Amino acid sequence: SDYEGFMLTGAEALSMGMTVISTPVEGLIDYLKPGVNGYLFEKEDAKGLADILDYIYEGALPLCDRRVCRNSVEQYSEKNYFDNVRHIMRRAL
């Protein structure tokens, strides 16, 4: 889609240790690092997507390390989120 906001599905996939393949939508580009925890292709670039999938299948591109994927979105975990909110609230008081 043209706009995903935070793109929760990408963060959820990474939290499960999955390599994410996506277009560079807003929100996702804040936490997806090409070649580290996923791969990007341009919108409407079916060949770019097919190339990434072929390269992964052929072993020319690796699937990203599952631990790296999980760690890349750890800051968005429920515990960290509420810790950050508490910290902000305390500062405001």
N, C-alpha and C positions, 0 to 999 in steps of 0.2 A: 504494500500500500504506500501511498505518498506520505502518510504521517502515522506514526505509531506511538507518539509520546515517549514513554520509557521503554517500550517494547519488552514487555514482561516475558513473552515467550522465549526470547533470546536469553534473558537472564535465567529463566527456569531451565532451559536446556543446558546452559553452562554449569548451573548448580548441580546437575546430574552428571557432569563430566563429559558432555557431548560437544563435539566440534560444531560450531555454528557457521552456516553458509547463508549469506543474506546480501541484500542490497544495502548501501550505506544510509539507512534511514536515521532520522534524528532520534536520539536516545540510545540506540544501539551503538553508535559510533563513540559513545562515551565509555563503553566498557569492552568493545570488541577490538582486539589488536590483530590485524591480519598476519597470519603465519604463527601466531602465538596461541590464540584460543579460537580461531576461526578464519574464514576467508570471505572477502567481499567481491561482488561483481556489480556492474552498473545496471540500473533499472532498464528493463526491456532488452538486456543483452543475453539472450538465450544461449548464444555461442559461448559467452564468458562463463555462464553457469555450467554448460556442458563440458567445457574445458576443465574446470575445477573438478567436477565429478569424475571425468576421465583420468585426470592426473592422480587423483586419490586412488581410484581403482587400479591404475597401473603402478602405483607406488612412487610416482614422481613427486607427489605432495603427500606428506604424512597426515594422518589424523592427529589432532593436537593432543598433548598429554592430558589425561583426565584430571590429574591433580591441579595442573596449571589452570584448566578450565574452571574447576570448582573454586579455586582460590581467587580467580579474577573477578568473581562477583560476591565474594564473602562479605564485602563492605555493605552489601544490600540485604544481608540475612536479617531475619526478624529480630534476633537478639541485638545485633549492631544497630539496626534501625531504631529500636526503642531506647537503647543506650544513648544514641545521638539526640533523640527527642528530649529525653530527660536532661541531658547536658544543656541543651538550648533553653529549656524551661528554667533550669536553675540559674543560668546566666541572666535570664530576663527578670528574675525575681530579685 
